Every structure is written in structure tokens, then in C-alpha cells.
Amino acid sequence: MKKMIALCFVAVLVGLLAFYGRDALDLYRLMSFMDTTTQARDADEGAWPRLTEACVGCHGRQGRSQNQHYPNLAGQPAAYVAAQLKRFASGERASPTMAPLAMTLSETEIEFLAAYYARQSATANQTFEPDAQLRAKGEELVTSGACAACHGEGLMGHEQFPRLAGQGYDYLLAQLDAFAQGGRKDPSGAMTAVVSTLSEGDRKSLAQYLASLAPAAN
């Protein structure tokens, strides 16, 4: 039966080529490309309906947001993404947007999303132009504060410590302010201790530098 269907398909294709010529061949190639692309997306993001589609509006396609208010998820450590989703779901971390979404996710779905974003390549924050003086001050703060001790080489994150390099400026500043004002807690207490020593100007400088820092290849 399969052999007969294949022969019929070939016969139809030959007929189309004879009648329509180059146009039919181009159409066949387009259909073949679309089918291959769909299969590749299914393998990477899962079959439709895809969990990742709910994230695109804020975090961008493949987690590469260029909106300064939302974090880039591409290249974030899987352990960090999973931990944050669980904190949103439990109410430990407050967000009127993320909490309801996280509450609907199963453990399997959380692990899937975490692994998906972890394997995406991080890209630079191309829509942000830093102030040169503030950026320089921010770089000094990163060095003196030994941020790489927790956030890894190039501040690309590891395990439950997030990637900071190339994140949205507004998002970074909002999180630094939240740690300073007690609105966000870090289980280790490290971020609260570090940020409590920073002035409002320091936090702006730090966010400027981190937002402009090009992520290393992962």
C-alpha cells in the first residue's frame, strides 16, 4: 500500500513538473523546507500547542527579549529557571504575570522549559545604549563586589545563579531595587547583603554595565 502511494506521489509530481515546470519544483521545495522546519521546531520546543508560545510576548522568541523591562531567558542555567518558576508558583517570588502562569505548570513542564531556555544561545542587548560614565562605575562595582564568584565567568550564570550579562536595563534595575528594599529575597542572603551596601546611583551604574555586557558564547 505504501509503495503504491509513493508511486502515485511520484507520478503526480512528474505531471506537475511537466505542466507547470519550474514553478511546481519551487513549490515542492518550499513545502519540503516548511515540513523540515516544523519538524525541527517540534523536536526543540515540543509539539503544538507549545509551552514556549506563552513566553514569547514578554521574553521574545527563543527567550531573546530585546525589551528592557523583561529578562532574557536564553542561556539561563536550567537550575535557575526551574527554581524561579517554582518560587513564582509558590508565591515566594511575587509577580502578577508570572505567578498565575507558573501555577499551571507541572514539574515535567517546568523542567522542559528550564532545559529549553538553557540550551538557547544568549545574544547581546542590542537595543540599549549605556551612559559611558555610569557603565565605567558599574564595571568597578562588579570587580570590587566579586560578582563573578557567584554568577560565573563573564557573568553568564551557573547552577542557581542567573546570567546577568546582556539583561534588560530596566529589569536589572528593578531587581536590584527589589533586593535593596526587601521586595525580593535570595535564599542564600548573598544578594541582599551585597545590594544593601549600594546607593541608588550605584544600582543604576551596575545595571548600566550589566545590560551592556556582551554575553559569552555558550
Helices and strands as residue ranges (DSSP letters): H 2-20, H 22-45, H 53-59, G 61-63, H 78-90, H 98-103, H 107-118, H 132-144, H 148-151, G 153-155, H 169-181, H 190-195, H 200-212
